[in-house]
């Protein structure tokens, strides 16, 4: 299996939530002091910054750093998980901006572009390009504020489509909560191997790192490892040996769609991580093999596109929805399979 180097995070949702319920006998204490005793490695400055950014809620409401906790208070702390870096270098690059205002920026990410710097990808990433874009808007912005700029979710290097980033701390907090609470609408289009008996369904089963192959993820249907993951799918078009489906994410685990589809026997077309880069369905004879190889050459990556993204705007509080068309490589392969399924003997 040919596996490229890829910076893999444990989850596409880059925030996690710590819930603390204050005990009956807890004495009144400032919340920043209380949290310093409960969160490993926390500093007062970080906690106060989190409180200012509304990343700390008490009984579902933002509070001030001088708030004194009370018995039975329910404290929720959102913490970011994405890699820290202090040397983000703004780099000029073309950005396909689908929408931008003072709070958010939506980008239609092309295939092959890594979202953020990491091991093996110190620069040349989407975040480097966005940092440059921001510097043009606000030349006096401190570059030390750029590394963790607004990233609340991610999509894989070789997945195309929509990604949203926040342009200020409040927008970042608001979006992070929406992603964490699974209220963001995310619809992907995928070409997968095989035909489906049903027209729609739901795949459940924890997703986590493979126990031996640490760059891979896998499904744990009994929940013994990983984190819960839910993918809803619907058949859009059938091409005999492959099927075009839409996938709606209820959770956002790393490689979730790719792993879940592999789990039910329908790996993504040309997914070299999860077995889709070989002929999975269909008789291997010369003309058919040549046809599939031609399709692989047209779409030289997993056939997955983040087509739709919808959420509550962090500033206006109105529901907004965005779509972007399929990229040429996926569209050409879909057209070829459509033609082949209608005229099996016309293989080109």
N, C-alpha and C positions, 0 to 999 in steps of 0.2 A: 504494500500500500504506500503510495507516494503522498506523504503528509507534509505540507509546507509549514514553516515556522509561523505561528500565529499567537498574538498576545491574548491569552484566554483568561477571562474573569469567571468567577463562580456564578455570576448572575448578570443578565442584561439590565436588571433593575439595580441601580448602583447605590441604593440606600437600604438600610435595614432598620428595624424598629425595636427598641428596648422598652418594655412595659414594666413599671414598678408600682405596686400597690402599697401605699403607706399603711403600716400596721396600727392597730388600735392604740398602743401605748407610746407611739412616737412623740417625742417632745417637739415643740415649735422650733424650727430651724430654717435659716435661709436656704432656698432651694439650691443655690450654687454650691454651698458647703455640703449639703446633703448628697448631691450627685457626685461630688469629688470622692466621697467614701464608698460610693456604689459602682462607679465606672472605672475600671482598671486603666491606668495611664492618663486619666483625664486631668487637665489643669483648669484652674479657675478662669483663666483667660479664654480657653476654648469653650468652656461651659457658658460663660457670659456671652460669647459671640454667638453660640447656638441659641441662646435665649433671645438675643437681639434679632436673630434671623428667623425667629418663630419655629425653630427646630425642636423646641421643648414645649410641650403642652401639658397643662394640668386640668383634668376634667374636661378635656377636648378644647381648651381655650389657651391662647398665648398668655404669658405672664411676664412680670419684670424680675430682674435678678434678685431684688430684695423681698420677693414673695416668700412668706413663711409657710412651710408645709403643714398640713393638718392631718389628723387621723383619717384614714380611708380615702385620701386623695389618690387619684389615678394619674400617674406621671407617664407620659410617652416621650421618648427621646429618639429622634431620627438621626442616624449617623451615616456618613458617607463611607463607601467602601472602595472607591476607585483609587488607583495608584497616585500617591503624592509625587510630585516632581517640581523641582525648583528651577529648571532650566528650559522651560518652553521657549523656543525661538520662533517669533513670528515669521512666517514664510508666505510669500506671495504665491497664490495658486488660484486657478479658476474655481469658483464656487457656484454651483447651480442653486441659487437661492429661490425657494418656492414662495416664501413669505418672510417679511421682517417688519418689526415695529420696535418701540422702545423697550419692550419686555422680552421678546422671544425672536428667534430666528429659526426657520425651517429650511433644511437643505436636502435636496435630492442627491444622495450620496452615490457616486459611481462605483462600479465593480473595481476591486483592487485597492481601494483607499482604506487604510486602517483608521479607525476613529480617533484613537488617542495614543500618545507615546507610551512605550513600554519596552520590555525585553525584546531586542532585535529590531525595534522600530523607534529609535530616539527622535526622529524628525520625519518630515514628509507626511504627517498625518492630518486628518481633518481639523483637529484642535490647533495645529500649527497655522493652518490656513485661516481659521476663524480668528485666531489671535492677531494675525496681520490685518484682517478685515476690521477688527475692533480698534486697532491702533490708528487706522486711517480715520475712523470716526472720532476717536478721542486720543489724540497724540500724547496727552499727558498721563494716560492710564499707566499705573505701575505694572511692570511685567511680572512682578511677584504675585499679582492678583490673577494672572492669566492661566496658570496651570490647572486650577480646578474650576475654570470658567464653565458654569452652566450646564455641565454634562449630567443628565439624569437618567439616560438609558443609552444603549449602544446597539449597533447591528454589526454582523460579522464583516470581515474584510471583503469577502467575495459574495456578499449579499448586497443588492442594490436597493435604493429606495429612501423613504423619508425618515429623517431624524430631527428632533427638536432640541434646541439648546436655549437656556435662559441667559438673559443679558444683564441681570442684576440679582442680588441675593434673595430678595423677596420672591421674585419669579421662580428662582431655582427651588426655594423651599416649597412653594405652592405646587410646582410640577412634580417634585420628588414625592410629595404626599399622594398625589393622584396616581403616579406609577406604582407606589407601594401598595395603595389601597385597591389596585386593579380596576380603576374606573376609566382608564384611558382606552379608547377604541383603537385597536391595531389589527389591520387586515392585510394578510400577505397572500401573494399568488405564487403557487408552486407547481412545477411539473414533476410528477413522481412516477416511478415504475409501477406497472401492474394496473389491473382494473379492480373496481370496488363492487361488492355485491350491493351495498346500500348507497343511497345518494348523499347522506350526511351522517355524522357521528361525532363522538367526543372521545378523546384519548386522555386517560388519566394515568398516573404513575409518577413517582418521584424521579427527578432528573438530577444526576450527580456525576462526579468524575468516575471514570472506569477504574476499578481497583488495581489493575495492572498497567494499563496503557494510559498514563496520566494526562496526555494531551487530548484524549477522547472523553466524551461523556456518554452515559448510557441510561437506560430506563430501569428503575427498580420498582416493579409493580407492587411489591409488598411493602414498600416504604422503608426498607431496612437501611438505606443510605440516601443521600441527596435531599432535595427539597421538593415539596408538592408542586406539581405542574399539571396544567389543564389546557388542552388544545382542542378547539372545535373546528371541524372541517366540513366542507360541502363540495360535492363534485360539480364542476362547471362544464367540463367537456371530456368525452371519452375518445381515446385514439387507439383502442384495442390493447396495445402493449404498454402504453403510458396513459396517464390521466392528468388533466389540468384541474387543480383544486384551489379553493380559497381556504385559508387557515386564519382563524380568529384567536388571538392569544388572550387567555384569562389570567395567566401568569407570564413572567418573562425570564425564564431560565436560559443560561447559555446553551446555544444550539438546540433549543427546545423543539422547534418544528422538525429539524433534521433528525434528532434522536427519536422523537415520538413516531415519525413516519417510518423510520427504520424498524422500530419496535413492532409495528403492525404489518411489516412485510412490504412496505412501499417506500424504499429509500428515494431521496430526491435524485432526479436525473443529473448525472455527472457529478455527484457529491463524492469527492475522493476521500473524505474522512469516513464515510459511513456506507461504503459499498455500492454507491450509485454510478461509479465510473466504469462499469462493465455491463455487459448485456445481462440483465436480470430476468427479463421476460421476452419470449419469442425464440424461435428456432434459429440456431446459429448456422446460417448458410451464407454463401459468399455475398450475394446482393444485399441481403438484410444487414449483415455485419458492416458492409461498406456504407450503407445508409446511416446506421447508428454512429459509425466513426465520423461521418460527415457532420452529423448533429453535434457530436462531442466537440468537433473542431469549431463549429459555429458558436457554441455556448460553452466556453472552456472554464466552467465553474458550476457550483450547485445552482440549479434553476430555481432561484428564490428571490422574490422582490417584495419589499415593504411598500405596498401600494397606497394604503390609507392610514391616516392618523387623525384622531379626534379627541378633544379634551376641553376642559373649561379654561378659558383664557385667564391667566393669573392676574391680569390687570382689570379687564372689563367684567370678568366673572360670567361671560356669555359662552355658550357652547360653540365651538368652532370645529370645522372639519376640512381636511385637505386630502387630495388625491394626486398621484403622479402616474403617468403612463408607463407601460412596460418598456424596458430598454430594448434596443434593437436586437441584441443577441438572443434574448428569450423569445421575442416576437417572431424572429426568423425560424427558430427551432419549432415553435408551436405551429407556425404555418406549414413547415415541412411535414410534421406529424399529422396535421389535419389533412393535407393532400394525400399522404401515404395511406391513412386510414380509409379514405374514400376511394383510392385507386391503388390497391396493394401491389399491383404488378408494375406500377409506374414508380420505380425506386430510382432516385437520382442523388 
